[in-house]
Amino acid sequence: MAASVIVDAGFIVALLSRRDTHHNWARQTAARFPPPWRTCDAVVSEAVHLLGPGRASPLGALLRRRSLTLAFDLARELEPVLRLLEKYADVPMSLADACLVRMSEVEGEPMVLTTDSDFKIYRRHSRRVVPCAMP
């Protein structure tokens, strides 16, 4: 079992929106990897945007009850994140994805929950696959 479960915006949206294509997958995956989940500010911002106006309340509930925690300091990790953005500029990699890849490098036994297939391309520590669960 993963010591650190890191979540992407796609997983959050799929979990909170019954209309999402991956909703059932997200519910099953959440049962396999229960909270607390770790993420970054950029992921929360992306999830709020994807959920749309007036639909972010369940996300706020996850944050309030600490099921979802903000566990990344971009200011401290700026250089490694910028290097990842440069390396994967042709994908292109989002800031949220770069932060999550960096989190996977510094967290012990990470597992990233995501619906983003770009995580099959990304590498942690240059050559290591990012451990992921995805549909």
C-alpha positions in Angstrom: 0.0 0.0 0.0 1.2 3.5 -0.8 2.5 5.6 2.1 1.5 8.8 0.4 -1.5 9.1 -1.8 -1.3 12.1 -4.1 -4.4 13.3 -6.1 -4.8 15.1 -9.4 -7.6 17.4 -10.4 -9.1 14.8 -12.7 -9.5 12.3 -9.9 -11.1 15.0 -7.6 -13.5 16.0 -10.3 -14.4 12.4 -11.2 -15.0 11.7 -7.5 -17.2 14.7 -6.9 -19.2 14.8 -10.2 -21.6 11.9 -10.9 -21.7 13.1 -14.5 -18.0 12.5 -15.0 -17.1 9.6 -17.2 -14.7 8.2 -14.6 -17.0 8.7 -11.6 -17.4 5.0 -10.8 -13.6 4.4 -11.2 -12.9 7.3 -8.8 -15.3 6.0 -6.2 -13.7 2.5 -6.4 -10.2 3.9 -6.3 -11.1 6.1 -3.3 -12.1 3.0 -1.4 -8.8 1.3 -2.3 -6.8 4.4 -1.3 -8.8 6.1 1.4 -8.1 9.7 2.6 -6.2 11.6 3.6 -5.0 12.5 0.2 -2.2 15.0 -0.6 -2.2 17.6 -3.3 -1.0 21.1 -4.2 -2.6 24.5 -4.7 -2.4 24.3 -8.5 -4.5 21.1 -8.5 -7.2 22.6 -6.2 -7.3 25.7 -8.5 -7.7 23.4 -11.6 -10.4 21.3 -9.9 -12.4 24.4 -8.9 -12.2 25.5 -12.5 -13.2 22.1 -13.9 -16.1 21.7 -11.5 -17.5 25.0 -12.6 -19.3 27.9 -10.9 -21.2 27.0 -7.8 -20.0 23.3 -7.8 -16.9 23.5 -5.7 -18.7 23.1 -2.3 -17.9 19.4 -2.1 -14.3 20.2 -2.7 -14.3 22.7 0.1 -15.8 20.0 2.3 -12.9 17.6 1.5 -10.5 20.4 2.4 -12.3 21.4 5.6 -12.4 17.8 7.0 -8.7 17.3 6.0 -9.5 14.4 3.6 -7.6 16.5 1.1 -4.5 18.3 2.3 -2.3 20.9 0.6 1.1 19.4 1.0 3.4 21.2 -1.4 5.4 24.4 -1.1 6.0 25.7 -4.7 8.3 28.4 -3.4 10.6 25.9 -1.9 10.4 23.5 -4.8 10.4 26.1 -7.6 13.6 25.1 -9.4 12.8 21.4 -9.7 9.3 22.2 -10.9 10.6 24.7 -13.5 13.0 22.0 -14.7 10.1 19.6 -15.1 8.1 22.2 -17.1 11.0 22.7 -19.4 11.7 19.0 -19.8 8.0 18.2 -20.7 7.2 21.5 -22.6 6.3 19.4 -25.7 3.7 17.4 -23.9 2.8 20.2 -22.6 3.0 19.7 -18.8 0.8 21.9 -16.6 2.0 23.5 -13.5 -0.3 21.2 -11.5 1.2 18.1 -13.2 4.8 19.4 -12.5 4.0 19.9 -8.9 2.5 16.4 -8.6 5.5 14.8 -10.3 7.8 16.7 -7.9 5.6 15.5 -5.0 6.1 11.9 -6.2 9.9 12.5 -6.0 9.9 13.8 -2.4 7.1 11.7 -0.8 7.8 8.3 0.5 6.1 5.4 -1.4 3.9 7.7 -3.5 0.8 6.7 -5.5 -0.8 9.3 -7.8 -4.5 9.0 -8.5 -5.2 10.6 -11.8 -7.3 10.5 -15.0 -4.5 12.1 -17.0 -2.7 9.7 -19.3 0.3 12.1 -19.5 1.4 10.5 -16.3 2.4 7.5 -18.3 5.0 9.7 -20.0 6.3 11.7 -17.0 9.3 10.3 -15.1 10.3 11.0 -11.5 14.0 11.5 -10.9 14.5 11.5 -14.7 14.0 7.8 -15.4 11.6 6.3 -12.9 7.9 5.8 -13.7 5.5 7.8 -11.6 3.4 5.2 -9.6 -0.2 5.9 -10.7 -3.7 4.5 -10.5 -5.7 5.6 -13.5 -8.8 4.4 -15.5 
